[in-house]
Amino acid sequence: MSVISSMITPDWKKFIPGLLLCALFAFVVMNIHHLLATYHKADAASLKIPKIEKKIAELKNSGAATHEIAPLEHKLSQYRKALKKVNGKVGQRWQWATFLYETCQFKYVAMLLIGG
């Protein structure tokens, strides 16, 4: 019994507020990261949709087989879904989200490498 009691930190209850604060901070950061990722994907989709539509039109005009066009149409539908999530339109940009998303990604990697 003394072995088990020696493993327990004395006054462990005083650490609960700090643990709750850490959990709250992690929850907020994860939600911000998810929001930035959504706008980052919409920004990329806004740029790629016209190119894919042009490529699909070229393939259809040249008489390409449907198995060549189907993957592009699938990508196009995914990009449209990404735009729909933020109520965006083709050509609309969210550079701020891309900048913040990529900056945060680098900081996450740096924190992991440092050991934080």
Backbone as a chain_set.jsonl record, in Angstrom:
{"seq": "MSVISSMITPDWKKFIPGLLLCALFAFVVMNIHHLLATYHKADAASLKIPKIEKKIAELKNSGAATHEIAPLEHKLSQYRKALKKVNGKVGQRWQWATFLYETCQFKYVAMLLIGG", "coords": {"N": [[0.82, -1.19, 0.0], [2.009, 1.182, 0.655], [3.627, 1.651, -1.519], [1.868, 2.351, -3.559], [0.713, 4.67, -2.476], [2.947, 6.301, -2.473], [3.238, 6.905, -5.109], [1.358, 8.752, -5.745], [0.902, 12.176, -6.198], [1.38, 14.565, -3.704], [-1.197, 16.716, -2.582], [-2.571, 16.792, -5.065], [-4.876, 17.87, -6.033], [-4.622, 20.596, -6.353], [-3.597, 20.956, -8.858], [-5.611, 20.712, -10.675], [-7.062, 23.091, -11.677], [-5.101, 24.155, -13.425], [-4.784, 22.055, -15.269], [-7.353, 22.026, -16.376], [-7.341, 24.545, -17.579], [-5.345, 24.152, -19.512], [-6.613, 22.196, -21.091], [-8.811, 23.669, -22.024], [-7.48, 25.652, -23.504], [-6.28, 24.03, -25.486], [-8.585, 23.094, -26.767], [-9.66, 25.49, -27.834], [-7.555, 26.281, -29.551], [-7.511, 24.115, -31.342], [-9.998, 24.443, -32.591], [-9.664, 26.938, -33.839], [-7.597, 26.271, -35.574], [-8.937, 24.418, -37.2], [-10.83, 26.106, -38.398], [-9.136, 27.894, -39.819], [-7.965, 26.038, -41.562], [-10.169, 25.288, -43.094], [-10.79, 27.686, -44.492], [-8.362, 27.971, -45.819], [-8.366, 25.746, -47.537], [-10.558, 26.462, -49.095], [-9.546, 28.738, -50.327], [-7.503, 27.638, -51.916], [-9.09, 26.009, -53.531], [-10.617, 27.904, -54.873], [-8.778, 28.965, -56.615], [-8.079, 26.749, -58.168], [-10.369, 25.684, -59.398], [-11.206, 27.065, -61.878], [-9.1, 26.279, -63.592], [-9.338, 23.483, -63.666], [-11.914, 23.236, -64.728], [-11.452, 24.281, -67.272], [-9.647, 22.386, -68.262], [-11.277, 20.084, -68.267], [-13.183, 20.868, -70.17], [-11.531, 21.026, -72.433], [-10.749, 18.336, -72.679], [-13.24, 17.12, -73.15], [-13.914, 18.317, -75.584], [-11.947, 17.279, -77.209], [-12.69, 14.708, -77.387], [-12.127, 12.827, -75.405], [-11.971, 9.851, -73.383], [-14.398, 8.811, -70.922], [-13.269, 7.826, -68.585], [-10.994, 9.281, -68.302], [-11.883, 11.784, -67.777], [-13.474, 11.59, -65.514], [-11.932, 11.505, -62.99], [-11.12, 14.179, -62.827], [-13.56, 15.51, -62.684], [-14.4, 14.571, -60.233], [-12.482, 15.74, -58.517], [-13.173, 18.379, -59.0], [-15.742, 18.481, -57.875], [-15.07, 18.108, -55.188], [-13.591, 20.435, -54.681], [-15.576, 22.329, -55.073], [-17.229, 21.724, -52.92], [-15.55, 22.499, -50.842], [-15.506, 25.252, -51.253], [-18.188, 25.784, -50.828], [-18.467, 25.354, -48.102], [-17.57, 27.684, -46.928], [-19.213, 29.526, -47.966], [-18.292, 30.649, -50.349], [-17.197, 32.032, -53.532], [-16.103, 31.288, -56.867], [-12.966, 32.57, -57.612], [-12.914, 34.268, -55.476], [-10.843, 35.22, -52.773], [-8.887, 34.143, -49.97], [-6.414, 35.021, -48.705], [-5.366, 35.757, -46.25], [-6.132, 33.693, -44.551], [-4.724, 31.544, -45.607], [-2.105, 32.423, -45.213], [-2.012, 32.608, -42.358], [-2.632, 29.943, -41.706], [-0.482, 28.467, -42.823], [1.653, 29.654, -41.454], [1.038, 28.938, -38.817], [1.301, 26.169, -39.073], [4.07, 25.893, -39.424], [4.919, 26.799, -36.937], [3.818, 24.883, -35.24], [5.335, 22.653, -35.941], [7.86, 23.566, -35.187], [7.49, 23.809, -32.403], [7.069, 21.128, -31.761], [9.536, 20.034, -32.467], [11.222, 21.326, -30.701], [10.324, 20.295, -28.39], [8.092, 20.924, -27.051]], "CA": [[0.0, 0.0, 0.0], [2.884, 2.354, 0.716], [4.136, 1.886, -2.871], [0.825, 3.072, -4.291], [0.575, 6.019, -1.928], [4.118, 7.107, -2.83], [3.119, 7.288, -6.522], [0.395, 9.845, -5.842], [1.462, 13.48, -5.874], [0.673, 15.212, -2.597], [-2.009, 17.884, -2.968], [-2.787, 16.73, -6.516], [-6.075, 18.633, -6.383], [-4.282, 21.975, -6.718], [-3.215, 20.982, -10.27], [-6.81, 20.605, -11.512], [-7.329, 24.3, -12.47], [-4.124, 24.26, -14.51], [-5.123, 21.055, -16.278], [-8.552, 22.504, -17.068], [-6.932, 25.653, -18.434], [-4.643, 23.558, -20.662], [-7.616, 21.545, -21.939], [-9.564, 24.736, -22.68], [-6.59, 26.248, -24.503], [-6.156, 23.077, -26.593], [-9.862, 23.099, -27.476], [-9.749, 26.736, -28.607], [-6.55, 26.241, -30.62], [-7.944, 23.148, -32.355], [-11.094, 25.028, -33.36], [-9.091, 27.971, -34.705], [-6.867, 25.56, -36.625], [-9.931, 23.867, -38.126], [-11.38, 27.233, -39.153], [-8.122, 28.339, -40.777], [-7.81, 24.996, -42.586], [-11.334, 25.363, -43.977], [-10.614, 28.827, -45.391], [-7.189, 27.691, -46.653], [-8.822, 24.841, -48.597], [-11.424, 27.235, -49.985], [-8.67, 29.609, -51.117], [-6.872, 26.793, -52.939], [-10.14, 25.571, -54.454], [-11.006, 29.053, -55.686], [-7.777, 29.111, -57.674], [-7.958, 25.548, -58.996], [-11.603, 25.357, -60.113], [-11.199, 27.473, -63.294], [-8.132, 25.47, -64.347], [-9.896, 22.148, -63.871], [-13.029, 23.366, -65.672], [-10.865, 24.458, -68.602], [-9.078, 21.088, -68.659], [-12.405, 19.197, -68.576], [-13.741, 21.308, -71.455], [-10.589, 20.617, -73.487], [-10.833, 16.884, -72.841], [-14.526, 16.793, -73.781], [-13.859, 18.75, -76.983], [-11.042, 16.406, -77.952], [-13.294, 13.381, -77.446], [-11.458, 11.93, -74.456], [-12.827, 8.852, -72.737], [-14.952, 9.267, -69.641], [-12.394, 7.461, -67.462], [-9.994, 10.344, -68.158], [-12.566, 12.987, -67.293], [-14.099, 11.322, -64.209], [-11.153, 11.973, -61.826], [-11.138, 15.646, -62.776], [-14.882, 15.921, -62.2], [-14.419, 14.273, -58.799], [-11.719, 16.818, -57.874], [-13.97, 19.597, -59.125], [-16.818, 18.438, -56.876], [-14.459, 18.32, -53.869], [-13.255, 21.852, -54.559], [-16.832, 23.077, -54.912], [-17.663, 21.512, -51.531], [-14.696, 23.341, -49.989], [-15.995, 26.626, -51.392], [-19.526, 25.875, -50.246], [-18.339, 25.399, -46.641], [-17.343, 29.063, -46.483], [-20.109, 30.351, -48.792], [-17.429, 31.396, -51.256], [-17.411, 31.98, -54.975], [-14.875, 31.105, -57.635], [-12.252, 33.837, -57.762], [-12.81, 34.926, -54.174], [-9.586, 34.791, -52.152], [-8.703, 34.223, -48.523], [-4.965, 34.933, -48.495], [-5.077, 35.876, -44.828], [-6.273, 32.372, -43.937], [-3.607, 30.727, -46.073], [-0.915, 32.906, -44.51], [-2.075, 32.19, -40.952], [-2.604, 28.481, -41.645], [0.882, 27.997, -43.071], [2.486, 30.134, -40.353], [0.757, 28.081, -37.66], [1.87, 24.846, -39.324], [5.502, 25.967, -39.139], [5.105, 26.945, -35.492], [3.538, 23.583, -34.626], [6.507, 21.808, -36.175], [8.943, 24.08, -34.348], [7.212, 23.437, -31.015], [7.289, 19.691, -31.606], [10.97, 19.767, -32.529], [11.832, 21.83, -29.467], [9.915, 19.386, -27.32], [6.966, 21.508, -26.333]], "C": [[0.866, 1.257, 0.0], [3.47, 2.675, -0.658], [3.128, 2.698, -3.675], [0.698, 4.494, -3.771], [1.782, 6.894, -2.255], [4.072, 7.559, -4.29], [2.189, 8.48, -6.713], [1.062, 11.141, -5.399], [0.685, 14.086, -4.71], [-0.036, 16.475, -3.1], [-2.244, 17.93, -4.478], [-3.97, 17.572, -6.955], [-5.751, 20.072, -6.783], [-3.865, 22.086, -8.188], [-4.426, 20.97, -11.211], [-7.103, 21.896, -12.278], [-6.358, 24.473, -13.642], [-4.403, 23.276, -15.63], [-6.363, 21.466, -17.065], [-8.225, 23.656, -18.009], [-6.202, 25.142, -19.677], [-5.628, 22.908, -21.624], [-8.439, 22.583, -22.693], [-8.733, 25.387, -23.779], [-6.456, 25.33, -25.719], [-7.436, 23.047, -27.421], [-9.995, 24.334, -28.364], [-8.777, 26.711, -29.784], [-6.963, 25.263, -31.716], [-9.076, 23.71, -33.206], [-10.599, 26.127, -34.294], [-8.342, 27.321, -35.859], [-7.834, 24.989, -37.662], [-10.538, 24.966, -38.999], [-10.392, 27.73, -40.201], [-7.927, 27.324, -41.895], [-8.966, 25.034, -43.576], [-11.184, 26.512, -44.968], [-9.404, 28.645, -46.305], [-7.58, 26.783, -47.817], [-9.723, 25.568, -49.582], [-10.603, 28.163, -50.872], [-8.005, 28.82, -52.237], [-7.895, 26.356, -53.977], [-10.547, 26.695, -55.393], [-10.039, 29.271, -56.842], [-7.786, 27.935, -58.65], [-9.2, 25.243, -59.828], [-11.574, 25.818, -61.568], [-10.244, 26.64, -64.155], [-8.69, 24.083, -64.65], [-11.067, 22.197, -64.846], [-12.52, 23.511, -67.099], [-10.32, 23.128, -69.124], [-10.185, 20.103, -69.034], [-13.013, 19.563, -69.921], [-12.84, 20.886, -72.613], [-10.665, 19.116, -73.744], [-12.136, 16.469, -73.52], [-14.528, 17.175, -75.254], [-12.966, 17.848, -77.823], [-11.567, 14.975, -78.034], [-12.634, 12.372, -76.53], [-12.47, 10.981, -73.818], [-13.279, 9.348, -71.365], [-14.06, 8.897, -68.459], [-11.245, 8.458, -67.288], [-10.602, 11.595, -67.528], [-13.092, 12.8, -65.867], [-13.25, 11.767, -63.015], [-11.139, 13.498, -61.692], [-12.482, 16.154, -62.269], [-15.022, 15.648, -60.706], [-13.657, 15.355, -58.018], [-12.517, 18.111, -57.871], [-15.088, 19.619, -58.083], [-16.266, 18.642, -55.462], [-14.119, 19.794, -53.655], [-14.508, 22.699, -54.388], [-17.382, 22.915, -53.497], [-16.854, 22.388, -50.576], [-15.138, 24.798, -50.059], [-17.348, 26.802, -50.719], [-19.468, 25.978, -48.723], [-18.169, 26.819, -46.118], [-18.224, 30.05, -47.246], [-19.32, 31.23, -49.754], [-17.812, 31.213, -52.707], [-16.063, 31.797, -55.646], [-14.241, 32.473, -57.858], [-12.101, 34.604, -56.464], [-11.587, 34.363, -53.456], [-9.621, 34.993, -50.646], [-7.222, 34.074, -48.225], [-4.606, 34.995, -47.02], [-5.145, 34.512, -44.156], [-5.121, 31.462, -44.34], [-2.329, 31.125, -45.346], [-0.903, 32.414, -43.061], [-1.977, 30.674, -40.808], [-1.184, 27.958, -41.819], [1.837, 28.445, -41.966], [2.29, 29.259, -39.115], [1.345, 26.691, -37.852], [3.363, 24.835, -39.001], [5.758, 26.067, -37.637], [4.809, 25.641, -34.761], [4.749, 22.675, -34.759], [7.66, 22.259, -35.285], [8.727, 23.693, -32.883], [7.448, 21.95, -30.785], [8.774, 19.351, -31.614], [11.685, 20.221, -31.259], [11.469, 20.923, -28.288], [8.76, 19.916, -26.513], [5.753, 20.748, -26.615]], "O": [[0.497, 2.274, -0.587], [3.779, 3.832, -0.943], [3.502, 3.627, -4.39], [0.586, 5.43, -4.562], [1.651, 8.117, -2.309], [4.782, 8.489, -4.672], [2.24, 9.144, -7.748], [1.708, 11.193, -4.352], [-0.546, 14.112, -4.736], [0.489, 17.2, -3.945], [-2.129, 18.989, -5.094], [-4.062, 17.951, -8.123], [-6.54, 20.701, -7.487], [-3.787, 23.195, -8.717], [-4.278, 21.194, -12.412], [-7.382, 21.806, -13.473], [-6.76, 24.893, -14.727], [-4.275, 23.616, -16.806], [-6.42, 21.278, -18.28], [-8.769, 23.735, -19.11], [-6.422, 25.65, -20.777], [-5.495, 23.051, -22.839], [-8.735, 22.399, -23.874], [-9.241, 25.644, -24.871], [-6.512, 25.798, -26.856], [-7.376, 22.982, -28.649], [-10.401, 24.226, -29.521], [-9.146, 27.082, -30.898], [-6.783, 25.553, -32.898], [-9.113, 23.479, -34.415], [-11.07, 26.232, -35.426], [-8.444, 27.775, -36.999], [-7.577, 25.068, -38.864], [-10.734, 24.774, -40.199], [-10.772, 27.963, -41.349], [-7.743, 27.703, -43.052], [-8.763, 24.831, -44.773], [-11.426, 26.331, -46.161], [-9.416, 29.112, -47.444], [-7.173, 27.021, -48.954], [-9.654, 25.314, -50.785], [-10.931, 28.352, -52.043], [-7.951, 29.28, -53.377], [-7.599, 26.334, -55.171], [-10.793, 26.462, -56.576], [-10.438, 29.711, -57.92], [-7.524, 28.119, -59.838], [-9.089, 24.601, -60.872], [-11.897, 25.017, -62.444], [-10.547, 26.335, -65.308], [-8.533, 23.571, -65.758], [-11.21, 21.315, -65.693], [-13.087, 22.935, -68.027], [-10.513, 22.789, -70.292], [-10.05, 19.366, -70.011], [-13.325, 18.685, -70.725], [-13.326, 20.442, -73.653], [-10.648, 18.676, -74.893], [-12.142, 15.574, -74.365], [-15.075, 16.45, -76.084], [-13.205, 17.673, -79.018], [-10.955, 14.125, -78.68], [-12.587, 11.184, -76.848], [-13.662, 11.279, -73.732], [-12.629, 10.186, -70.74], [-14.086, 9.579, -67.434], [-10.595, 8.476, -66.243], [-9.923, 12.357, -66.84], [-13.146, 13.76, -65.098], [-13.799, 12.366, -62.09], [-11.144, 14.034, -60.584], [-12.536, 17.122, -61.509], [-15.685, 16.402, -59.993], [-14.13, 15.828, -56.985], [-12.542, 18.842, -56.881], [-15.352, 20.657, -57.477], [-16.914, 19.276, -54.63], [-14.336, 20.334, -52.57], [-14.501, 23.678, -53.642], [-17.938, 23.858, -52.935], [-17.395, 22.948, -49.623], [-15.144, 25.498, -49.047], [-17.622, 27.84, -50.116], [-20.325, 26.62, -48.115], [-18.576, 27.125, -44.997], [-18.01, 31.261, -47.183], [-19.638, 32.403, -49.947], [-18.629, 30.363, -53.06], [-15.019, 32.109, -55.075], [-14.921, 33.421, -58.251], [-11.255, 35.492, -56.359], [-11.325, 33.162, -53.524], [-10.29, 35.887, -50.128], [-6.812, 33.116, -47.57], [-3.647, 34.357, -46.586], [-4.324, 34.199, -43.294], [-4.603, 30.703, -43.521], [-1.56, 30.266, -44.914], [0.097, 31.869, -42.595], [-1.317, 30.176, -39.896], [-0.734, 27.106, -41.053], [2.734, 27.693, -41.583], [3.256, 28.886, -38.449], [1.838, 26.093, -36.895], [3.866, 23.896, -38.386], [6.714, 25.481, -37.129], [5.47, 25.322, -33.773], [5.142, 22.007, -33.802], [8.357, 21.431, -34.697], [9.671, 23.295, -32.199], [7.966, 21.553, -29.741], [9.222, 18.487, -30.861], [12.631, 19.581, -30.802], [12.22, 20.808, -27.32], [8.473, 19.424, -25.421], [4.683, 21.08, -26.104]]}, "num_chains": 1, "name": "protein.A"}
